[in-house]
Amino acid sequence: MAHLGSRRGRALALPAGLALTASLGFLPSGAASAAELSDAPAASVVATNGPKLSYVVNVEGGRWTAGSVRKAIAAAGGEVVISYDQIGVIVVHSQNPEFAKTIRQARGVLSAGATRTAPLTVQSDDSVGEGAQALSAAEAQAAAATAADGQDPLEPLQWDLPAIKADQAHKKTLGSKNVTVGVIDTGVDDTHPDLAPNFDAAASANCVSGKPDTTAGSWRPNAGESDHGTHVAGTIAAAKNGVGITGVAPGVKVSGIKVSTPDGFFYTEAVVCGFVWAAEHGVDITNNSYYTDPWMFACKTDEDQKALIEAVTRATRYAEKKGTVNVAAAGNSKFDLAADEILDNSSPNDTTPGDRIIDPSECFDYPAQLPGVVTVSATGAKDLKASYSNYGLGVIDVAAPGGDRTEYQTPDAPAVNGRILSTTVNGGYNYKAGTSMASPHAAGVLALLKSSHPKASPAALKALLAAQADERACTNPYDIDGNGTVDAVCEGGKQKNGFYGAGLVDALDAVK
């Protein structure tokens, strides 16, 4: 969902006041009886009186094919939405309350689980889209008056660009139009004048149902939906065109891969679709500023949740195999992701959450904690870990500007706001803060790296990102609000620690 710190929200952004912000046409399947299918579980009567839920079914390798599993799905009362045979993941809808339990017994099925706890037809969240701080006309006018030659009019307000030396990098290159960053998020408003010049419609789609929809404009947020993805896209690749702001990599392409429901939920089937779509449509880097609903942490000890982790893991690995680097936000809950245990009181966020103690070594915030994914923590304008940012030794790979409360980390003039300024819907601009805003800075630096090293593999690009990062020593004692109480403890040394990973990303080194 669109608000990580709210009861139901999940896109990893913080608005003003640090309230956490973010964020089905189906295929028919052929009818078949259990008696006709030797691979199907035995069942005389299949119940269809339960809530209509979505499932992922993960197919084993070997001689049991996805085709035979699809027959078992039909016999168990399931309707195939789409089958991603390239990774062995099938998206299914069913009203059989016993569907998951039944299909797990079918030959060729490794795991299966419901992707949600609420029926497909419901959900509402009136907090989506709230909380961002608008850019005032006076701020815009003052910024434009101070803009130097070569700067876009609002660039003086973007303290985050010099923080990672992106302003210096732009003197060497703006990045290559042959590089595309896919924003897997709430949708991207490609009509924005700062995004339109760099938008890659061919690499864009709506994946909300789990099946890609390529209808023109389907990747945009609809009226009333979150602007989160549009904000992220601007940070990555807002054009240097004399209008508005400047992205970290203003010469690369950006695509919109919409995976968030109208109510701001990011469900597993949509996320799987997003990664597979990116893998097969020339996307070089994906940005993932969310966690996958409805579980803030999905646990391998739970039959449903372990299936969700497996499905997204397969999708991220497939994307990397195809040449894509996946980048994700670490989260906004101040958690030490390397702790022995964490209290999760927000899951499941699509029905009624409850308190549970989880072990982060077996329960994952995904995709951020999946193998191979670049996990990004957030810093503020004073180069310190942002007050809200998750952290953890061995979990955080790099840090990047995500903004913070202005009173905690005040930027140097002419910037006036400690949050990140970027694009919003309908041609506007606003401020947000969150690890949602940090992740696209890292994605932008990776896009510059890919521009400089077009043949580099994902592994090589990730290694360069870490090696070139500016080392940041632990900030201890860490008392970000100055009240005399330590707010978090950083573990590790200067070269690798729980707050900053390998350090703050460096755009200038990426283009040298």
N, C-alpha and C positions, 0 to 999 in steps of 0.2 A: 504494500500500500504506500500511499504517498507521504507518510509521516513517520519517521523512524521512532521518535520518542513518544508519539501519541499512542493510544491504546491500539489503534488499528493500522497505523501508518508505517510505510516502509521505504520510500525512496530516500536516499541518504543525504538529505539536505536540512540545514537549519535556517529558519527565517529570522526576521527581526525579533529581538527579545529571546532568541534561541529556543523558541518553540520548534520542535523538530518537524521539518517538512519533507515532503518527498521532492508516494504514490503508491448466436455463434453459427452461421451456416455450416451444416454438417454433411459429411458424405454418408449416403445410405450403404448398408452392408447387406450382402446376400443372406437370405434366410437359410438355416440349416438345422437339422435336428441332431440331438446328441447321438441318436442311434446310427446316423450316417457317418459320424466322425470318430474314428478310432483314437485320434489324438485328444479328443475332448474329455473332460471329466464327466463321469457318469452323473446324470441328474434327470429325474423323471419330470419334475416340474420346476421351471425357473421363475422365481418371484420377480415381479416388475412393479411392485407397489411402494418401493422406497423412493427417497429423494433422488433426483437426477444428478449424478456426480460425474466428475471427470477423473480418469485414471491414466497412469502410465504403466505399460507392461513392458518389461525388459526381457528380451529374448536371449537365450543362451546360444553360444556358437555350436559348431558341430553339425550333425545331420538333421537336427530338428530346425526346420526353416521357419521364418516368419509367417510363411503361408500356412503351415499347419497350425501355428499358434492362432492365427486369425480365425481359423475354423473353430478352435476351442473357445475363442472369445465370443463368437456368435452363439455357440451352444450354451454359454454361461450367461446369455442375456446382454451381451455387450454390443455396441455399435462402433465400428472403427471410424474415427475421424480422419486420421492419416497414419500411415506406417512409414517411419523413417528407417527403412531397411539398411541404409548405410551405417547406422549405429545400433540397430537392433532395438529401437524404441517404438512402441505403438501407442498412440493416443486413443483412448476409448471413452465413450459415454455409456452409462448403464444406470438403470433404476432397480437392479437386483441388489438388495442390501448385503448379500453374500458374494457379490461378484469378485472382490479382491481375494477373499479366502478360497473361492472355488478355482479361480484362474491360476493361483499360485501352485495348485496341484497338477496343472496341465504339463505334459511333457514339453520341454523346450522353453519353459518360463523360468527365468532366474529369480525375478522379483516383480512385484506389482503393488501399487498403492494408490489410494485416492489422493488427488492433488489439492483437495480443499475439504473443509468441513461444512461449508454452506452449499446449498443447492445451486445449480447453474443459473437459475432464474432470478436470484436475489442479490443483494448487497447494496448498501448505500453508505456513503460517508460524506457528511456535509463539511468536513474540514479540508477536503482536497482543494488545493489551489490557494488556500489562505496563507497569510503569514509573511509573504515576501514584502520587502520594503521598497516602495517605488522611488525612482530617481526623480528628484524635484527639478522643475524648470530652472530654478536659480542655480542649482548645482551644475546642471548641464551647460548653462550659459557661462558660468565661471570657469568650468573646465575648458570649454572651447576657446575662451580668451587666453588661457595659459598654454594651449597646445603648441608644441614646437613644430617646426617644419618636418613633414613626414609623419607626424602623428595624426591619428584619427581624432575627431573632436572630443571624445569622451576618454581617450587613453590616459590623460593625466589622473583620472580617478582610479585607474587600474594599478594599484600598488603591487598586485600579484605578478605582473609581467616583469618588472625589474627584480623582484624577489627571486625569480628563477633565471634571470638574465635573458628573458625572451626578447626584450627590446634591443639588446645587443645582437642577438642571433638574427633578428630581422634585417639587420644591416648587411648580413651575408646572404641570407636566403629566407624566403617566406615559406619554403616547403614545396614539394612537387605535386602537381595536379594528378600525377599517376598514383598517388597514395590516397586511400580512402579510409576514414575512421567511421565505423558504424556505431551510432548511439542507440544502444538497446535500452529503451526507456519508455516514457509516457507518450512518445510521439514528438515529432519535430515540425515546427511551422516553417516550412521552406519558402514561404512567401515573404519572410522578413528580409528587408533590404540588405542586412548584414550577412544573411545566410544563403539567399538565392544565388549569388554568384558562384558559390562553392558546393552547391547541393548536387548529390549524385542520386537521381531518382531511380536509375536502373538497379542500384544496390539497396533500395528502400522497399519496405513492405509493412503490412499489418499482420502480426503474428498472434494476436490476442486469443484466437480460438485454438491455437496450436497448429493451424494450417495457414500458410502464407496467403495473404490477399494482396495482390499487386494493383488493385484498382487505383487509378491516379488520385493522389491525395489521401489515400487510406492511412498513410503513416502520420498524418497530422493529428494533433489533439483536437477534439471537437469542442464546441462552445461549452464552457463550464468545466472542462477537464484540466488537469494540471499542466502548467507550463514548464515543468521540471526538465523534460528532455530538450526543450528549446533553449533553456538556460545553459544546460550542459554543452549543447552543440555550439553555442556562441563562444564559450571558453576555449573550445578546441579549434574552431576554424572560422570565426567571424572574419569576413574579408577586410583587408586593408584597402579601403576604397573611398576614404574621405567621409565615411558615414559612421556614426556611432562608435563602437568599440573595436578592438583588434583581438583576434584569437591568438593562442599560443603558436599555432601553425596556420597562418592566414592564407597560405597558398595551396593547402591540401583540400581534398574533397571530404565532405561529411554526408553520411546517409542517416535516415531515420528508420529504425526497426522498432515498431510499436509493440510492446508486450504487456502493457498495463490496461486493465479493464477500465471502463468509464469511472468506476469508483476507486481506482488506484491500486488494485491488487495485481501483483506480479506472480502468476501461477506457473507451476513447473512446465506444463505443456507449451505455454507461450515462450518461456525462456529457452527451452530446447529448440523450438522452432527458430528463435532468434539467432542462436549460435549456428545452427545448421544453415540457415539462410545466409548468414555472413560468410561462412566457410565456402559456400558455393557461388558467391557473387562478388568475388574479388575484394572483399573487405580485409584490409591489412591489420587493423587494430579495432577491437571492440571496447567500448566503455560501458561499464555496468555499475551504475550508481543506485543500487537497490539491494535488498535481500529477497529471496524467493519466498513468497507467502505459502501457507499461513503461519509457518513456524519460523521464528527468528533464528532458532537453531534446530536443525533436523537431525535426529539421532539414529545412528545405525542399529541401535537396540530395538527400534520400533519397526514393525514389518512395513507399514505404509511409508514412514519417513525414509527408511533406508532405500526404498525404491526410487523416491524422488531424488535423493543424492546421486544414486547410480545413473539415473537418466541424464541429469545435468552434467555429471562428470563425463559421461560418454560424449555429450555434445561439445563440451569445452575441449576435450582431447581431440575430437574430430576436427574442430576449427583450427587448433594449433597444428595438427598434422597437415592441414591444407595451407598453412602459412600465416595464420592469424595469431596476433598477440592479444590476449584477453586481460583487461585491466579492470579492477573492481575497488569500490569504496569499502573501507574497513568498518564503518558503522559509527553511530553517533550516541552511544549509550554509556560512554566512559568506561567500558568494560576492559579488563585485562584479559585478552583472548588466550593468554598463556597460563592463566590461573588454574588451580586444581578444580575449582567449581565456580559456576556463575548462576545467579538467580535470574531466571527468565520468567517474567510475570506478564508477558504480552502475547503469549501463544496459546491456542490458535487465534489469530487476530481477525478471522472472518466470522467467528461465532462468539463463544464466551471464553476468554483467556483465563488461565489460572496460574498459580505459582508452581514452579518446578525447578529443582536444582539440577543443572546439567553439567556434564563433564565435557569441556571443549575439545578434549582429545578424541571423543567419539560422537559429539554433537556439533554440527558445523553451521556457521553462517555462510550460506552458499549463494552465489559462486565465489565469494571473496576468499574462503578458506579451502578451496579445492586445489589440488596439485597443479602447478604450472601457471595459475592465475596470479598476476601482479597485484598485491594487496597494498593499498595506499592509505596512510594516515593523513590527518590535516594539521596544518600550521596556520597561525594568524599573522597579522601584520608586523609583529615583533619577533617573528621567526621562532616562536615557541609552539609546542603542541597545543592545538586548539582545546578549549575547555571541555568540549563534548566528545572529542575523538576517542574511539577505541584504540587500543595499543596492545603490545605483547611481543616479548622477545621471541624471535623465530617465526612470528606470524606476519609482522609488518615488513614489507620489502623496501619501500621508499616512502618519503613524505612529500607533500606538495601543498601549496596554499589552498586552504578551504575557507578561510575567514574565521572570525570570532566576534564576540561582542566588542564594539568599539571601545567601551570603557575598560575592557580587559587588555586589548591589544590595539592601540590607536595608531593608524598609519601616519607616515610623514606627509606633510603638505606637498602638493595640492590635493592629494586624496583626503577624503573626509569621513569615510565609512569603513569600518573594519571588516565588512563582509565583501563578497565578490560581486562585482558588477558584470552583468551579461545580458543577453537578449531574452525577451519574453514575447509572448504572442502579440499579434496585431501590431507588429512593428515597434514595440516598446523596449524598454530596458528596466531592470530592477536588480536589487541586491539580494543575495541569498548567502547562507553559510552552511557548511556541512562537509562531511567527507565526500558527499555527492559532488561538491565543487572542487575538491582536491583531486579526485580520480581523473577528471578530464584534463587537468594540467599535466599529469603524467602521460595520459594518452596523447596529448599534443606533442610532448617531447619525444615520445616514441615515433610519432608521425614525422617529426624532423629527422630522427635517426634513420627511419626507413627511407626518407628522401635522400639522405646522404649515403646510405648503404642499401641500394635497391635490391640487391641479391642476398642480403643478410637473412638468415633463418630466424624464426621466433626466439630460439634459444640464444642466438648471438645478440639479437636486439635487447633481450632482457638482461643479458650480461653487461652490455654496454650501458644500459640505463643505470644499473647498480654501480658499475665501476666509475661512471662519470658523475654520480651524485655527489653533492658537496656534503662531506661528513659533518654530522652534528652530534656533539657529545650529549650525554644524558643531562636533563634539566632537573637536578635535585638540590635542595628540596623544591617540589613543584607545588606552589600555592598560587594558582592563577587568579583567584579573586582577592588575594591579599588579606584574608581574614584570619591568618595565623594557623590554619589547618592544612596539612598536606593533602592534596587532592588526588594524587597518583604517584606511584613510585616507578621510576624508569630503571630497568635492568639492562646490563650489557655495557660494552665499551664504545669508544668513539666510532669505530668502523662498522659496528652493527649493534643496534640496541632496540629496546621495545617501543620507544617513542617515535623514532625517525628511521628505523631500518638502516639501510646503507647510507641514508642522508637525504637531503633536499634535491629534487630533480634539477638538472642543469641544462637549459635549452642551448646555451652558447656552446658548451662542449659537444652537444649533439650535432652541430653543423660545422665544427672545425675539421 
